Every structure is written in structure tokens, then in C-alpha cells.
Amino acid sequence: MVAEDDPKLAEVLRRYLEREGYRVTLVGDGRQAIDSVRQRPPDLLILDLMLPIVDGWDVCRVLKRETDIPILLLTARSTQDDIVLGLDLGAEDYVTKPFGPRELMARVRATLRRRAAAAEAAAGPLTVGPLTIDAERHLVALAGAAVECTPAEFRLLEVLAASPGRVYTRAQLLDRLHGFSTYITERTVDGHVKNLRKKIERDPGRPELLLTVYGVGYKLEHPGAPGGETDDAP
């Protein structure tokens, strides 16, 4: 799916994508993009940030909260802050305007390859040390014993376990749990972490699995691996 309000550019993108063998759906505003994805999720959304009705930032926020489709951003705003914001919202990649069609096609192929590899890796339960997260059965187990988790706690473990050792900021985790809301703060993530440590750590005060990386955020790590440092967060 291509969400682009410039008809000429949208048709150019369609021709190049179809030449590569992809089936293409065009939408011209952010509302259409959200509705169309909800009705029939595509394998990839190429999303212009400067869309009418609902802009690309909000489209990305909404869809990443509801789905796991990969999003490739098209933007004329090439400042580092804009790019970081797009990636923090969950977009897999970005292309700045003006761009060459060959570059765009290469990024499309790379994004789809990464998604296919991630799907293959996540086909079964996720395991980090003694901890197992089974998304299909919505179960968490610690050394074989079931662990009762709230939906938010389960999602937090699922995100962290998908990339053991990767550090996520509180903002990244908050977006994956609740989306962007003026009523929910990053300290909400700290609360989830505190509760999870009571359930999965031998000593919640000296965590071995769910680690704090000082000044950055959290990661899920195999016990005994080089860990993070405890800061003032729970």
C-alpha cells in the first residue's frame, strides 16, 4: 500500500512497484490509509508523512499500536529529530525526498526481507534464560512454572524477548504498550517493570533478567550476561 497525496508521484511509485512484481493499492490521505489497513492489512505500507486529514505521524502511531505491518516513511523533512521520531514511532525505515526509485525499491526489498526473517524467528515461543513467552497461547513461564501477567506486562516481555540484549527506551516501550497519550507517562513503564520483577526475579532488588541500563531504559538478558546498571527506576 502507498499512502501519498501527490497523484503523479503515487502513479510513479505504483509503476515501479508493479514492475518489481508487487500488487499495489493507492490511498490519498491518512484516514483512508488507516481504514484500508484495518480492512486488509498489506505486507508493507509506504507512508508519506505530509498527508491531508490525518498526517503520517498519526497514521504511524495508530497503525503501530494496532498492527505489526512494516512501515517505510517518505518524508521531505530530513532533520535528525524527524528521522528519530519516525523510527521511535515504530517505522522500519525512511526515505527522504527527493529520492531515486532504485533506492526506494532496494529499501522495500530489504524491509520485506527483514520482516520475513523476524517472522520466521518468532514462529515459536520466545525464550530468554529460564523465561518463556508463548504469544500464541498468551502464556509466560519461569523455569516451567506459569507466571500470571497483565496484558501490558505480557506485551512488555514479548517486545523485550523478541530482541534479547537490545535496550529499549521508556518512550519506545510506552509507545508499544499504550501508544502516545497525554494521560500516560513514561513512569507507567517503570511500574510494569517493578511488578514484573516481583514475578520473574529471584530477588527483585537485584534483577538478573529484566535489567535497567542506566540513563537509557530496559532490556531482557540471559542471566550472567554483561548487564545493565540499576538507576533510580524501580
C-alpha positions as CSV (number, residue, x, y, z in Angstrom):
1,M,0.0,0.0,0.0
2,V,1.2,3.5,-0.9
3,A,-0.3,6.4,1.1
4,E,0.7,9.5,-1.0
5,D,-1.5,12.6,-1.7
6,D,0.5,13.6,-4.9
7,P,-1.3,11.7,-7.7
8,K,1.7,11.9,-10.1
9,L,4.2,10.6,-7.5
10,A,1.7,7.9,-6.4
11,E,1.4,6.7,-10.0
12,V,5.2,6.7,-10.4
13,L,5.5,4.6,-7.3
14,R,2.8,2.2,-8.5
15,R,4.6,1.6,-11.8
16,Y,8.0,0.9,-10.2
17,L,6.5,-1.4,-7.6
18,E,4.4,-3.3,-10.1
19,R,7.5,-3.7,-12.3
20,E,9.1,-5.4,-9.3
21,G,6.1,-7.8,-9.1
22,Y,4.2,-6.2,-6.2
23,R,0.5,-5.7,-6.1
24,V,-0.2,-2.0,-5.2
25,T,-3.1,-0.2,-3.5
26,L,-3.0,3.6,-3.6
27,V,-4.7,5.8,-0.9
28,G,-4.6,9.6,-0.9
29,D,-5.0,10.6,2.8
30,G,-4.3,9.4,6.3
31,R,-7.8,8.5,7.1
32,Q,-8.0,6.2,4.0
33,A,-4.7,4.7,5.0
34,I,-5.9,3.7,8.5
35,D,-9.2,2.4,7.2
36,S,-7.7,0.4,4.4
37,V,-5.1,-1.2,6.6
38,R,-7.7,-2.2,9.1
39,Q,-9.8,-3.8,6.4
40,R,-7.0,-5.5,4.5
41,P,-3.5,-5.2,6.0
42,P,-0.8,-5.0,3.4
43,D,2.7,-6.6,3.5
44,L,4.2,-3.1,3.6
45,L,2.9,0.4,3.9
46,I,4.9,3.2,2.1
47,L,3.7,6.3,4.1
48,D,4.1,9.9,3.1
49,L,4.3,12.0,6.3
50,M,2.6,15.1,4.9
51,L,-0.8,13.6,4.3
52,P,-4.2,15.5,4.5
53,I,-6.9,14.8,7.1
54,V,-4.6,12.6,9.2
55,D,-0.9,13.2,8.9
56,G,1.6,10.5,8.5
57,W,2.9,10.8,12.1
58,D,-0.6,10.0,13.5
59,V,-1.1,7.2,10.9
60,C,2.1,5.6,12.0
61,R,1.2,6.0,15.7
62,V,-2.3,4.4,15.2
63,L,-1.3,1.6,13.0
64,K,1.8,0.6,15.0
65,R,-0.4,0.5,18.1
66,E,-2.9,-1.8,16.3
67,T,-0.8,-3.9,13.9
68,D,2.7,-5.1,13.2
69,I,2.8,-4.2,9.5
70,P,6.2,-2.7,8.4
71,I,6.1,1.0,7.5
72,L,8.5,2.8,5.3
73,L,8.3,6.6,5.6
74,L,8.5,9.0,2.8
75,T,9.5,12.5,4.1
76,A,10.8,15.8,2.8
77,R,11.8,16.5,6.5
78,S,15.3,15.1,6.7
79,T,16.4,16.5,10.1
80,Q,17.8,14.1,12.6
81,D,14.9,14.8,15.0
82,D,12.3,14.0,12.4
83,I,14.0,10.8,11.4
84,V,14.5,9.6,15.0
85,L,10.8,10.4,15.8
86,G,9.7,8.3,12.8
87,L,11.8,5.4,13.9
88,D,10.8,5.7,17.5
89,L,7.1,5.6,16.4
90,G,8.0,2.1,15.0
91,A,8.7,2.7,11.3
92,E,11.1,0.2,9.9
93,D,12.8,2.6,7.5
94,Y,12.6,6.0,5.8
95,V,13.4,7.6,2.5
96,T,13.9,11.4,2.2
97,K,12.5,13.3,-0.8
98,P,13.7,13.7,-3.5
99,F,14.7,10.1,-3.8
100,G,15.7,7.7,-6.6
101,P,13.3,4.9,-7.5
102,R,16.2,2.3,-7.3
103,E,17.0,3.4,-3.8
104,L,13.3,3.1,-2.8
105,M,12.9,-0.4,-4.4
106,A,16.1,-1.5,-2.6
107,R,14.7,-0.3,0.8
108,V,11.3,-2.0,0.1
109,R,13.1,-5.3,-0.6
110,A,15.3,-5.0,2.4
111,T,12.4,-4.2,4.7
112,L,10.4,-7.2,3.5
113,R,13.4,-9.5,3.9
114,R,13.9,-8.3,7.5
115,R,10.2,-8.8,8.2
116,A,10.2,-12.3,6.8
117,A,13.3,-13.2,8.9
118,A,11.7,-11.8,12.0
119,A,8.5,-13.7,11.4
120,E,10.5,-16.9,11.0
121,A,12.5,-16.3,14.1
122,A,9.3,-15.6,16.1
123,A,7.3,-18.6,14.9
124,G,7.6,-20.4,18.2
125,P,7.8,-19.4,21.8
126,L,10.4,-16.8,22.8
127,T,12.9,-18.0,25.4
128,V,15.4,-15.9,27.4
129,G,17.2,-17.9,30.1
130,P,14.6,-19.6,32.3
131,L,11.8,-17.3,30.9
132,T,9.5,-18.4,28.1
133,I,6.9,-16.2,26.4
134,D,4.4,-18.0,24.2
135,A,2.5,-15.5,22.1
136,E,0.1,-18.0,20.5
137,R,-1.1,-19.3,23.9
138,H,-0.6,-16.0,25.7
139,L,1.5,-17.7,28.4
140,V,4.5,-16.8,30.4
141,A,6.5,-19.4,32.2
142,L,9.5,-19.2,34.5
143,A,11.5,-22.5,34.7
144,G,8.3,-24.3,33.6
145,A,6.1,-22.6,36.1
146,A,3.3,-20.4,34.9
147,V,3.5,-16.7,35.6
148,E,0.4,-14.6,35.7
149,C,0.8,-11.3,33.8
150,T,-1.5,-8.5,32.9
151,P,-1.9,-7.8,29.1
152,A,0.5,-4.8,29.4
153,E,3.1,-6.9,31.3
154,F,2.8,-9.7,28.7
155,R,3.3,-7.2,25.8
156,L,6.3,-5.7,27.6
157,L,8.0,-9.1,28.0
158,E,7.1,-10.0,24.4
159,V,8.8,-6.9,23.0
160,L,11.9,-7.3,25.1
161,A,12.2,-11.1,24.5
162,A,12.0,-10.7,20.7
163,S,15.4,-9.0,20.8
164,P,17.3,-10.2,23.9
165,G,20.0,-7.8,24.9
166,R,18.5,-4.9,23.0
167,V,18.0,-1.8,25.0
168,Y,14.6,0.0,24.6
169,T,14.0,3.5,25.9
170,R,11.0,4.1,28.1
171,A,9.4,6.1,25.3
172,Q,9.8,3.2,22.8
173,L,8.3,0.7,25.3
174,L,5.4,3.1,26.2
175,D,4.5,3.5,22.5
176,R,4.4,-0.3,22.0
177,L,2.3,-0.7,25.1
178,H,-0.2,2.2,25.1
179,G,0.6,4.4,22.1
180,F,1.1,8.1,22.6
181,S,-1.2,9.5,25.2
182,T,-1.1,12.7,27.3
183,Y,-2.6,10.7,30.2
184,I,0.1,8.0,30.4
185,T,3.7,8.9,31.3
186,E,6.9,7.0,30.9
187,R,6.8,6.2,34.6
188,T,4.0,3.7,33.6
189,V,6.7,1.6,32.1
190,D,8.6,1.7,35.4
191,G,5.5,0.5,37.2
192,H,5.2,-2.5,34.8
193,V,8.9,-3.3,35.3
194,K,8.6,-3.2,39.0
195,N,5.6,-5.6,39.0
196,L,7.3,-8.0,36.6
197,R,10.4,-8.2,38.6
198,K,8.3,-9.3,41.6
199,K,7.1,-12.2,39.4
200,I,10.1,-13.3,37.5
201,E,13.2,-12.4,39.5
202,R,14.7,-14.4,42.4
203,D,15.5,-11.0,44.1
204,P,13.6,-8.1,42.6
205,G,16.1,-5.7,44.2
206,R,19.0,-7.4,42.3
207,P,17.4,-8.3,38.9
208,E,19.2,-10.8,36.7
209,L,16.7,-11.0,33.7
210,L,14.9,-7.7,33.4
211,L,17.7,-5.2,33.6
212,T,17.9,-1.4,33.8
213,V,20.5,0.3,31.6
214,Y,21.4,3.5,33.4
215,G,20.2,6.6,31.6
216,V,18.7,4.7,28.7
217,G,16.0,2.2,29.5
218,Y,15.4,-1.6,29.9
219,K,16.5,-4.9,28.3
220,L,15.8,-8.6,28.8
221,E,19.0,-10.5,29.2
222,H,20.2,-14.1,29.8
223,P,21.3,-14.4,33.5
224,G,25.0,-14.0,33.8
225,A,25.4,-11.9,30.6
226,P,27.1,-8.5,30.9
227,G,24.1,-6.5,32.3
228,G,22.9,-3.0,32.9
229,E,23.3,-0.8,35.8
230,T,20.5,-0.1,38.3
231,D,19.4,3.6,38.3
232,D,16.7,5.2,40.3
233,A,13.9,3.5,38.4
234,P,12.1,0.5,40.0
